[in-house]
Amino acid sequence: MTDILFSSWGGAVVDNRGKPEAERAPIPNLNLPLEFDKEKKVRAFIGWDGIAIRDPEVNLIDLIRAYMEAVQKESCGKCTPCRVGTRIMSSILNRIAGGQGKVEDLDRLKYLGEMIGKSSKCNLGQTGPKPVLHALDHFKAQFSEVIQSKKKIPREEYKVKVTAPCESACPSHLPITRYVELIKEGRFTESLAAIREATCLAGVLGRVCIRPCEDNCRRQNVDECVSIKWLKRFVADYELDKRREPGVTRVPTRSEKVAIIGAGPAGLTCAYYLGLKGYPVTIFERLGEPGGMAAVGIPDYRLPRDIVRYETSLVERMGAEIRYNTQVGKDITLSQIFEQGYKAIFIGVGAHTNTPMGVEGEDKGYKGFIPGVYYLLEINLGRDPYPEGKRVVVVGGGNVAIDCVRSSFRIGKADVNLVYRRTKKEMPADRVEIHDAEEEGVKFHYLCNPVRIIEKDGKVTGMECIRMELGEPDESGRRRPVPIKGSEFFIEADIVIPAIGQAIDLSFLDEKDGVKTTKRSTIAVQEGTFQTNRAGIFSAGDCVIGPDVLVRGAGHGKRAAEKIDAFVQGREVKESEDERLETLVEKIKVYSKDEKIGNPGGQKRAMLELLPPDSRKWIFDEVEKGFSIPIAQKEAERCLRCVRVGLLAV
């Protein structure tokens, strides 16, 4: 049963017009939300894959007219069918809606729509006319009636969302199709400027982002995804290599001060975009340098510290002052920050502690038992956490675990092992990082789980493990590992490192600060606004959603800056229209792995050149070399420019 009266979405036509509610057929392939916000219902949605109408009062002719105007506006103009054809289609539809249509207009619209779809070079032209063709097939009588009656249709206002599969999947919603197109055209400085509209951490994300955009790249339906992440790194490196002045300018300073706790990705991003708006910002950072977990939790061979420091300098150019070695809760409290005249506080602390494994011996304080986050912190501060230890076992399957094993070689540990309770297929770590660790000689022990830590004289000597087999799927969708009775075995080690998860330390919050927290030890915020229960205090990143990816923390930091600006200026703090549209298209889904794309394949993606395993495994120098200009432009040319337009009636 459904309330949708007509849908042609995804190639499945379901016509429920005139049917009782109990007899309406369900709509496959479409997850169209009922509400746009608390006040407005979703009456209709049309876009790249068809039409969906919920409200019988929606005027389809005007809907199609407005949609085609939006498509024409987005045409890049680089191929004649889309540039000229969409303009003609838009003119015809405007003429019909204005009561001046002709009978032959319908055949002309159909011819143009089919021609544009078949001959356009990019996905905007290939998908743009689809709803018009569907409307002509299934609502022809309405078109004919308007043409014959010469009736002028009132123009309504609609909400338009321009998206792409890669951009919809990006937690920071970077303008990927635009910055990749600019690289193709050799406009590298403009490409970086486009990226900085959405993030100030182009060089950081160009190295360590988990790239969900690439998992949603339509090019992989043809051969392989575009190397979106490394193209971002390319333009960030280009600015440094050419010693270009970053094109960032600050507006005149406002009087209202904002404080930020934590100079990690969320805090730096929030500060940058507040600075663009003219706010004087002070960042309180407990470490002696910027970047948070990006600096002290990610090894230099993946993310050189000078990249983090350079992009932090851009934040400082925006007027931010960073007070290092200042621990909130100890050196200064939240209440004292407000007493110093700050109008708002943003909390962006990262996940700097480990979650326990729950095995015998881990709480005994044995020498050589070192939590993963602390292990990486010590290494990134230039210290060997346990110099006498040479044999290492790391427990876990995420990027922190991989960073621990690969960093171990680089501080002189020759025997390095990783224990993971599932198979390689289920490991959440980046595929590239797993491959590089294998090349460097890490010994992987799959389908194993620790049972207890073995020690002698208070020092770790090894770890008892048990073999596992995969059972039924758990809440994550992955098959649950089940112990195999009697399969215990022993791994010799001087150092055991748990890296099964990170946790948030909120001990800096005092009870009198009045900031509510959750059962998961995260800060409670109002959904969509990043506001805590205490007026003027906002929060985002790991300390709100739990340990998560850097790109989402950065994206949330930018969004929080918008909310803080609204709060300080006395406007209503609410989710923006564009944020709601992003959420809507994410639910509808912009990418399908089953889509058949007619483009010829056979073009492999460009890969970064790596230092040889035998030489790189012992040094902290960056292991990957960036793209050259010719390789970057050739890779950018592989982009199918999957720009898609959606239009919403509310």
C-alpha positions as MATLAB code, in Angstrom:
seq = 'MTDILFSSWGGAVVDNRGKPEAERAPIPNLNLPLEFDKEKKVRAFIGWDGIAIRDPEVNLIDLIRAYMEAVQKESCGKCTPCRVGTRIMSSILNRIAGGQGKVEDLDRLKYLGEMIGKSSKCNLGQTGPKPVLHALDHFKAQFSEVIQSKKKIPREEYKVKVTAPCESACPSHLPITRYVELIKEGRFTESLAAIREATCLAGVLGRVCIRPCEDNCRRQNVDECVSIKWLKRFVADYELDKRREPGVTRVPTRSEKVAIIGAGPAGLTCAYYLGLKGYPVTIFERLGEPGGMAAVGIPDYRLPRDIVRYETSLVERMGAEIRYNTQVGKDITLSQIFEQGYKAIFIGVGAHTNTPMGVEGEDKGYKGFIPGVYYLLEINLGRDPYPEGKRVVVVGGGNVAIDCVRSSFRIGKADVNLVYRRTKKEMPADRVEIHDAEEEGVKFHYLCNPVRIIEKDGKVTGMECIRMELGEPDESGRRRPVPIKGSEFFIEADIVIPAIGQAIDLSFLDEKDGVKTTKRSTIAVQEGTFQTNRAGIFSAGDCVIGPDVLVRGAGHGKRAAEKIDAFVQGREVKESEDERLETLVEKIKVYSKDEKIGNPGGQKRAMLELLPPDSRKWIFDEVEKGFSIPIAQKEAERCLRCVRVGLLAV';
ca = [
       0.000    0.000    0.000;
       1.303    3.481   -0.872;
       0.181    7.097   -1.042;
       2.103    7.701   -4.285;
      -0.312    8.070   -7.177;
       2.153    7.732  -10.029;
       5.802    6.749  -10.336;
       8.099    6.045  -13.254;
      11.190    6.009  -11.069;
      13.947    3.584  -11.947;
      12.193    2.307  -15.061;
       9.277    0.797  -13.108;
       5.979    2.480  -14.038;
       3.304    2.253  -11.331;
       0.043    4.087  -12.029;
      -2.217    4.251   -8.973;
      -4.347    7.155  -10.227;
      -8.045    6.567   -9.553;
      -7.445    3.474   -7.419;
      -8.678    3.070   -3.826;
      -5.849    3.253   -1.317;
      -6.143   -0.458   -0.475;
      -5.636   -1.439   -4.129;
      -2.612    0.736   -4.870;
       0.516   -1.095   -5.957;
       3.740   -0.459   -4.022;
       6.508    1.631   -5.591;
       9.800   -0.230   -6.126;
      13.214    1.468   -6.234;
      12.064    4.701   -4.586;
      12.389    5.805   -0.971;
      10.579    9.156   -1.130;
      10.174   10.743    2.321;
       6.696   11.876    3.325;
       7.856   15.175    4.836;
      10.349   17.801    3.719;
      10.308   19.457    7.124;
       7.902   19.730   10.065;
       5.611   22.038    8.114;
       5.810   20.841    4.507;
       4.892   17.523    2.900;
       6.651   16.149   -0.183;
       3.968   16.439   -2.886;
       6.047   15.351   -5.877;
       9.635   14.703   -6.916;
      11.040   14.533  -10.436;
      14.602   14.084  -11.507;
      17.286   12.008  -13.188;
      15.388    8.716  -12.993;
      11.738    9.657  -13.529;
       8.634   11.096  -11.888;
       6.918   10.497   -8.541;
       3.618   12.214   -7.697;
       1.898   11.991   -4.328;
      -0.561   14.912   -4.405;
      -3.273   14.895   -7.136;
      -3.359   18.721   -6.992;
       0.192   18.991   -8.356;
       0.136   20.469  -11.859;
       2.365   18.188  -13.880;
       2.762   20.643  -16.795;
       4.136   23.365  -14.522;
       6.261   20.808  -12.683;
       7.893   19.670  -15.943;
       8.269   23.270  -17.092;
      10.154   24.241  -13.934;
      12.272   21.087  -14.023;
      13.444   21.653  -17.594;
      14.355   25.248  -16.761;
      16.548   23.913  -13.929;
      18.207   21.367  -16.253;
      18.888   24.027  -18.880;
      20.430   26.292  -16.247;
      22.902   23.544  -15.266;
      23.995   22.714  -18.827;
      27.731   23.356  -19.097;
      27.310   24.282  -22.757;
      30.165   22.091  -23.971;
      28.100   19.896  -26.264;
      25.485   21.162  -28.702;
      22.674   18.634  -27.990;
      22.444   19.562  -24.310;
      23.242   23.261  -24.643;
      20.848   24.005  -27.486;
      18.380   21.139  -27.109;
      17.521   21.781  -23.455;
      17.021   25.480  -24.217;
      14.566   24.662  -26.988;
      12.736   22.132  -24.791;
      12.494   24.703  -22.003;
      11.118   27.321  -24.430;
       8.475   24.907  -25.757;
       7.360   23.934  -22.236;
       7.165   27.584  -21.199;
       5.060   28.285  -24.284;
       2.680   25.403  -23.492;
       2.389   26.483  -19.837;
       1.746   30.041  -21.027;
      -1.270   28.973  -23.074;
       0.455   29.313  -26.468;
       1.288   25.667  -27.176;
       0.811   23.883  -30.483;
      -0.161   20.250  -31.120;
       3.107   19.587  -32.934;
       5.038   20.721  -29.817;
       4.524   17.313  -28.210;
       6.200   15.412  -31.046;
       8.995   17.951  -31.086;
       9.544   17.604  -27.335;
       9.734   13.836  -27.677;
      12.192   14.026  -30.577;
      14.410   16.516  -28.754;
      14.313   14.560  -25.477;
      15.341   11.310  -27.154;
      18.037   13.015  -29.236;
      19.556   14.852  -26.246;
      19.549   11.682  -24.117;
      21.333    9.659  -26.798;
      23.898   12.203  -27.998;
      24.898   14.294  -24.957;
      28.433   13.845  -23.686;
      27.644   13.934  -19.975;
      25.039   12.512  -17.642;
      23.162   15.795  -17.231;
      22.063   15.653  -20.867;
      21.666   11.872  -20.783;
      19.243   11.909  -17.836;
      17.813   15.445  -17.972;
      15.054   14.832  -20.543;
      13.917   11.531  -18.980;
      11.034   12.940  -16.849;
       9.764   14.937  -19.844;
       9.624   11.770  -21.948;
       7.862    9.917  -19.114;
       5.339   12.755  -18.799;
       4.621   12.688  -22.537;
       4.068    8.915  -22.392;
       1.798    8.852  -19.338;
       0.226   12.336  -19.129;
      -0.246   13.158  -22.802;
      -3.935   13.910  -22.317;
      -3.080   16.681  -19.843;
      -0.639   18.252  -22.295;
      -3.191   18.050  -25.125;
      -5.917   19.610  -22.969;
      -3.716   22.579  -22.032;
      -2.698   23.114  -25.655;
      -6.276   22.949  -26.979;
      -7.794   25.107  -24.249;
      -5.005   27.725  -24.502;
      -5.217   27.785  -20.713;
      -2.411   29.638  -18.938;
      -1.049   27.663  -16.010;
      -0.060   29.558  -12.821;
       3.653   29.261  -12.073;
       4.527   27.708   -8.732;
       7.781   27.778   -6.788;
       9.748   24.549   -6.427;
      12.896   23.426   -4.685;
      15.779   22.359   -6.919;
      18.728   20.197   -5.934;
      21.745   19.726   -8.184;
      23.733   16.668   -7.169;
      25.867   13.788   -8.404;
      26.447   10.251   -7.057;
      29.900   11.167   -5.741;
      28.772   14.459   -4.179;
      25.726   12.934   -2.489;
      27.948   10.288   -0.877;
      30.520   12.806    0.397;
      29.897   13.667    4.080;
      31.204   17.180    3.376;
      29.302   17.416    0.047;
      32.316   18.753   -1.842;
      31.645   20.129   -5.362;
      33.415   17.139   -6.888;
      32.183   17.315  -10.474;
      33.133   20.998  -10.611;
      36.637   20.674   -9.194;
      37.410   17.610  -11.330;
      36.191   19.440  -14.468;
      38.438   22.399  -13.617;
      41.437   20.063  -13.320;
      40.620   18.641  -16.745;
      40.702   22.189  -18.111;
      44.033   22.970  -16.427;
      42.456   25.507  -14.044;
      44.109   24.103  -10.925;
      43.924   27.212   -8.723;
      40.201   27.572   -9.469;
      39.722   23.877   -8.680;
      41.280   24.333   -5.242;
      39.141   27.427   -4.673;
      36.039   25.336   -5.437;
      37.150   22.709   -2.899;
      37.731   25.384   -0.261;
      34.112   26.453   -0.556;
      33.367   23.225    1.321;
      36.556   22.359    3.231;
      39.755   24.088    4.293;
      41.534   20.707    4.552;
      42.075   19.821    0.885;
      45.605   18.486    1.407;
      44.627   16.501    4.499;
      41.529   14.940    2.930;
      43.451   14.360   -0.304;
      45.625   11.967    1.688;
      43.555   10.294    4.382;
      39.880   10.533    3.402;
      38.146    7.138    3.242;
      36.648    8.332   -0.116;
      32.980    7.251   -0.022;
      32.700    9.370   -3.178;
      34.737    6.777   -5.078;
      32.486    3.963   -3.876;
      29.617    5.876   -5.502;
      31.429    6.846   -8.703;
      29.446    5.772  -11.810;
      32.711    5.311  -13.684;
      33.215    2.026  -11.803;
      30.128    0.674  -13.610;
      32.226    1.031  -16.776;
      35.738    0.099  -15.575;
      37.151    1.715  -12.414;
      36.207    4.725  -10.311;
      37.862    8.097  -10.810;
      40.701    8.789   -8.338;
      38.736   11.663   -6.784;
      40.680   11.782   -3.524;
      44.086   11.973   -5.203;
      42.888   14.670   -7.602;
      42.003   16.732   -4.528;
      45.504   16.155   -3.206;
      46.928   17.168   -6.596;
      45.483   20.699   -6.548;
      46.411   21.152   -2.868;
      50.004   20.107   -3.668;
      50.040   22.309   -6.777;
      49.530   25.401   -4.611;
      52.461   24.392   -2.397;
      54.741   23.282   -5.238;
      54.189   26.510   -7.175;
      54.303   28.576   -3.981;
      51.018   30.203   -4.888;
      49.341   32.532   -2.451;
      46.157   30.845   -1.189;
      43.184   32.748   -2.515;
      41.450   33.186    0.829;
      40.343   36.572    2.078;
      38.709   37.574    5.311;
      35.833   39.980    5.657;
      36.015   42.858    8.172;
      36.077   41.580   11.744;
      32.885   41.329   13.755;
      32.901   42.182   17.434;
      31.406   38.914   18.756;
      34.026   36.371   19.844;
      33.631   32.585   19.456;
      35.619   29.931   21.340;
      36.451   26.489   19.986;
      37.624   23.519   22.021;
      39.920   21.265   20.018;
      42.109   22.009   16.987;
      41.161   18.810   15.187;
      39.382   18.616   11.813;
      35.983   19.688   13.203;
      37.389   22.570   15.240;
      39.725   23.869   12.527;
      36.967   23.733    9.918;
      34.486   25.516   12.177;
      37.084   28.206   12.898;
      37.885   28.682    9.211;
      34.298   29.270    8.140;
      33.562   31.485   11.149;
      36.664   33.452   10.151;
      35.327   33.856    6.626;
      32.282   35.472    8.215;
      34.521   37.831   10.175;
      34.336   36.321   13.658;
      37.385   36.489   15.937;
      37.940   32.878   17.043;
      40.067   31.414   19.833;
      40.871   27.689   19.707;
      41.837   25.970   22.968;
      44.000   22.913   22.191;
      45.426   20.592   24.840;
      48.261   19.333   22.613;
      51.284   21.337   21.512;
      50.344   21.355   17.837;
      47.264   21.424   15.595;
      45.333   18.641   13.898;
      44.101   16.583   16.832;
      43.878   12.909   15.875;
      44.723   13.840   12.280;
      48.167   14.902   13.518;
      48.895   12.562   16.422;
      46.709    9.622   15.406;
      47.725    9.309   11.749;
      51.381    8.528   11.007;
      53.534   10.948    9.011;
      54.064    8.461    6.182;
      50.345    8.834    5.420;
      49.823   12.448    6.463;
      52.960   14.601    6.773;
      52.749   17.005    9.696;
      53.725   19.981    7.531;
      50.524   19.512    5.490;
      48.413   19.751    8.655;
      50.402   22.792    9.821;
      50.061   24.541    6.457;
      46.303   24.096    6.331;
      46.106   25.234    9.956;
      47.938   28.393    8.877;
      45.018   29.095    6.513;
      42.707   28.967    9.536;
      44.985   31.438   11.317;
      44.895   33.694    8.250;
      41.152   33.857    8.870;
      41.922   35.426   12.234;
      41.882   32.374   14.514;
      44.179   32.348   17.544;
      45.244   28.886   18.741;
      46.194   28.502   22.397;
      48.219   25.304   22.578;
      48.869   23.213   25.692;
      45.626   24.518   27.167;
      43.368   21.881   28.650;
      39.745   22.892   29.041;
      38.425   21.631   32.368;
      41.836   22.071   33.969;
      43.418   25.313   32.724;
      40.087   26.970   31.937;
      36.441   25.943   32.273;
      33.498   26.442   29.930;
      31.958   28.899   32.374;
      35.183   30.912   32.507;
      35.255   31.048   28.709;
      31.804   32.649   28.708;
      32.943   35.033   31.454;
      35.702   36.244   29.121;
      33.099   37.583   26.688;
      32.729   34.768   24.185;
      29.241   34.676   22.662;
      29.358   30.989   21.663;
      31.464   27.886   22.243;
      32.024   25.034   19.795;
      33.177   21.700   21.223;
      35.058   19.586   18.672;
      37.199   17.202   20.705;
      38.234   13.912   19.093;
      38.339   10.274   20.155;
      41.610   10.176   22.061;
      41.062    7.026   24.151;
      40.619    3.319   23.455;
      37.719    0.984   24.122;
      38.651   -2.128   26.156;
      38.845   -5.598   24.568;
      37.323   -7.374   27.547;
      40.067  -10.017   27.813;
      41.900  -11.360   30.827;
      44.957   -9.358   31.837;
      44.346   -6.133   29.924;
      43.691   -4.155   33.124;
      46.768   -5.352   35.034;
      49.172   -2.632   33.907;
      51.644   -5.021   32.269;
      54.604   -3.399   30.552;
      54.148   -3.784   26.827;
      50.354   -3.566   26.881;
      49.744   -0.268   25.060;
      46.378    1.009   23.767;
      46.493    1.796   20.051;
      45.664    5.509   20.261;
      48.364    6.055   22.896;
      50.851    3.971   20.867;
      50.339    6.186   17.797;
      50.416    9.362   19.891;
      53.823    8.476   21.303;
      55.206    7.543   17.886;
      53.877   10.717   16.288;
      55.528   12.740   19.058;
      58.835   11.114   18.107;
      59.065    8.515   20.868;
      59.205    4.721   20.892;
      56.462    3.742   23.396;
      58.370    0.601   24.536;
      61.934    0.431   23.165;
      62.776   -2.997   24.655;
      59.835   -4.631   22.883;
      60.518   -6.012   19.377;
      57.623   -8.422   18.701;
      54.252   -6.713   18.198;
      50.669   -7.990   18.088;
      47.893   -5.551   17.193;
      44.243   -6.499   17.692;
      41.679   -4.918   15.358;
      40.658   -4.431   11.749;
      40.253   -0.682   11.265;
      42.598    2.032   10.063;
      44.002    2.601   13.572;
      45.049   -1.056   13.710;
      46.698   -0.807   10.278;
      48.459    2.420   11.295;
      49.784    0.648   14.404;
      51.269   -2.312   12.525;
      52.790   -0.194    9.756;
      54.220    2.316   12.252;
      55.781   -0.548   14.234;
      58.198   -1.340   11.404;
      59.162    2.314   11.252;
      60.327    2.369   14.897;
      62.413   -0.784   14.415;
      60.014   -3.603   15.343;
      60.852   -6.489   13.005;
      58.116   -9.013   13.946;
      54.695   -7.428   13.443;
      51.340   -9.253   13.617;
      47.699   -8.277   13.282;
      44.865  -10.333   14.807;
      41.353   -9.845   13.434;
      38.276  -11.831   14.415;
      36.683  -11.877   10.942;
      38.096  -12.395    7.448;
      39.920   -9.891    5.267;
      36.669   -9.271    3.374;
      34.990   -7.857    6.508;
      37.887   -5.604    7.578;
      36.693   -1.988    7.799;
      40.170   -0.575    7.098;
      40.930    1.095    3.778;
      41.662   -1.520    1.085;
      44.744    0.390   -0.034;
      46.127    0.494    3.514;
      45.597   -3.266    3.951;
      47.378   -3.952    0.657;
      50.308   -1.708    1.611;
      50.612   -3.397    5.010;
      50.696   -6.805    3.317;
      53.445   -5.617    0.985;
      55.464   -4.366    3.957;
      55.384   -7.776    5.625;
      52.743   -7.558    8.346;
      51.580  -11.049    9.352;
      47.765  -11.165    9.278;
      45.945  -13.665   11.521;
      42.320  -13.754   10.367;
      39.414  -15.430   12.190;
      41.217  -15.142   15.516;
      40.324  -13.409   18.769;
      42.356  -12.677   21.923;
      41.510  -14.621   25.084;
      44.108  -13.411   27.570;
      47.371  -11.517   27.857;
      50.335  -13.670   28.925;
      53.023  -12.093   31.127;
      56.161  -12.832   33.085;
      57.446  -10.582   35.852;
      54.859   -7.951   34.920;
      55.928   -7.816   31.272;
      53.947   -9.008   28.264;
      55.299  -12.214   26.712;
      52.469  -13.019   24.363;
      48.754  -13.426   23.823;
      46.511  -16.455   23.883;
      44.007  -16.465   21.015;
      41.168  -18.652   19.859;
      40.172  -19.396   16.284;
      36.781  -18.205   15.052;
      34.231  -19.097   12.417;
      31.588  -16.832   10.902;
      27.989  -17.361   11.958;
      24.814  -15.377   11.310;
      24.969  -11.640   10.471;
      24.916   -9.182   13.401;
      23.519   -5.619   13.580;
      26.281   -4.325   11.280;
      25.275   -6.775    8.551;
      28.548   -8.659    8.865;
      28.565  -12.313    9.896;
      29.114  -12.713   13.609;
      32.404  -14.426   14.606;
      31.883  -17.491   16.817;
      34.703  -19.143   18.832;
      35.767  -22.688   17.866;
      36.000  -24.697   21.068;
      39.445  -26.141   21.769;
      41.228  -24.097   19.074;
      43.288  -21.918   21.415;
      46.822  -21.024   20.352;
      49.631  -18.684   21.442;
      51.386  -15.768   19.722;
      54.687  -14.640   21.213;
      54.931  -10.879   21.658;
      56.573   -8.197   23.810;
      53.958   -5.623   22.866;
      50.183   -6.151   22.660;
      48.175   -3.264   21.200;
      44.356   -3.200   21.368;
      42.967   -1.171   18.466;
      39.367   -2.361   18.320;
      37.811    1.059   18.750;
      38.201    4.575   20.070;
      36.305    6.420   22.762;
      35.624   10.015   23.747;
      36.991   11.498   26.964;
      34.459   14.030   28.239;
      36.067   14.484   31.640;
      36.674   18.153   30.794;
      32.937   18.760   31.219;
      32.010   19.838   34.731;
      28.574   19.100   36.147;
      27.971   22.817   36.630;
      28.606   23.397   32.912;
      25.173   21.870   32.397;
      25.965   20.152   29.087;
      24.003   16.931   28.648;
      25.741   13.773   27.466;
      24.450   10.453   26.150;
      24.759    6.881   27.392;
      27.456    6.400   24.755;
      29.572    9.103   26.431;
      29.017   11.602   23.647;
      27.619   15.125   23.779;
      23.873   15.348   23.193;
      22.902   17.834   20.470;
      19.717   18.812   18.699;
      19.578   17.009   15.366;
      20.423   19.241   12.430;
      21.508   22.280   14.491;
      24.494   21.012   16.557;
      23.090   22.874   19.585;
      23.542   21.381   23.031;
      20.958   21.861   25.754;
      22.899   24.885   27.019;
      22.347   28.035   24.978;
      25.437   29.149   23.105;
      27.260   25.807   23.240;
      27.482   23.809   20.018;
      29.254   20.566   19.249;
      30.051   18.293   16.301;
      32.445   15.600   15.149;
      33.563   12.529   17.084;
      32.376   13.888   20.433;
      28.792   13.885   19.101;
      28.529   10.934   16.700;
      31.256    8.783   18.233;
      34.571    7.837   16.601;
      34.078    8.470   12.915;
      35.825    9.513    9.710;
      37.738   12.751    9.358;
      35.729   14.010    6.382;
      32.436   13.865    8.317;
      33.931   15.743   11.269;
      35.165   18.448    8.911;
      31.793   18.645    7.163;
      29.937   18.953   10.440;
      32.370   21.644   11.601;
      31.456   23.784    8.593;
      27.732   23.257    9.122;
      28.094   24.124   12.810;
      29.750   27.422   11.847;
      26.565   28.348    9.966;
      24.452   27.592   13.046;
      26.750   29.552   15.357;
      26.535   32.544   13.016;
      22.731   32.372   13.119;
      22.734   32.101   16.942;
      25.099   35.029   17.486;
      23.088   37.237   15.121;
      19.820   36.347   16.839;
      18.332   34.399   13.935;
      16.512   31.089   14.310;
      18.965   28.193   14.458;
      17.603   25.515   12.184;
      18.547   23.054    9.492;
      18.972   24.843    6.173;
      16.876   24.079    3.121;
      19.935   22.780    1.265;
      20.747   20.431    4.150;
      17.226   19.019    4.012;
      17.503   18.587    0.245;
      20.812   16.742    0.710;
      19.146   14.401    3.192;
      16.247   13.808    0.815;
      18.415   12.876   -2.187;
      20.558   10.640    0.039;
      17.401    8.692    0.922;
      16.275    8.520   -2.699;
      19.818    7.432   -3.672;
      21.678    8.925   -6.592;
      23.832    5.917   -7.472;
      23.017    2.331   -8.447;
      25.665   -0.342   -8.886;
      23.266   -2.161  -11.218;
      22.959    0.725  -13.682;
      24.081   -0.191  -17.193;
      26.208    2.548  -18.732;
      26.842    2.495  -22.453;
      30.253    4.189  -22.382;
      33.247    2.196  -23.643;
      35.477    1.034  -20.793;
      39.028   -0.201  -20.556;
      40.546    2.909  -18.960;
      42.188    1.985  -15.666;
      42.259    4.635  -12.951;
      45.526    6.442  -12.250;
      47.276    5.229   -9.114;
      49.831    7.047   -6.992;
      53.404    5.826   -7.251;
      54.569    4.172   -4.035;
      58.047    3.869   -2.604;
      59.216    0.209   -2.707;
      58.073   -1.805    0.369;
      61.577   -2.741    1.523;
      62.663    0.887    1.674;
      59.474    2.617    2.810;
      58.641    0.303    5.743;
      61.510    1.644    7.849;
      60.958    5.396    7.317;
      58.272    7.954    8.122;
      58.690    9.847    4.842;
      55.475   10.115    2.839;
      55.181    6.820    0.956;
      53.012    8.077   -1.937;
      54.053   10.495   -4.658;
      51.362   12.830   -5.958;
      50.122   13.036   -9.550;
      52.011   14.950  -12.221;
      50.013   17.514  -14.240;
      49.547   15.247  -17.304;
      48.421   12.273  -15.191;
      46.016   14.425  -13.149;
      44.409   15.898  -16.260;
      44.131   12.513  -17.941;
      42.501   11.077  -14.808;
      40.078   14.014  -14.609;
      39.059   13.310  -18.214;
      37.715    9.906  -17.081;
      34.929   11.676  -15.126;
      31.512   11.086  -16.709;
      30.227   14.371  -15.217;
      27.237   12.720  -13.613;
      25.472   15.976  -12.714;
      21.832   15.316  -11.909;
      18.932   17.644  -11.229;
      16.073   16.920   -8.847;
      13.000   19.108   -8.364;
      10.693   18.960   -5.382;
       7.118   20.174   -4.938;
       6.164   20.819   -1.304;
];
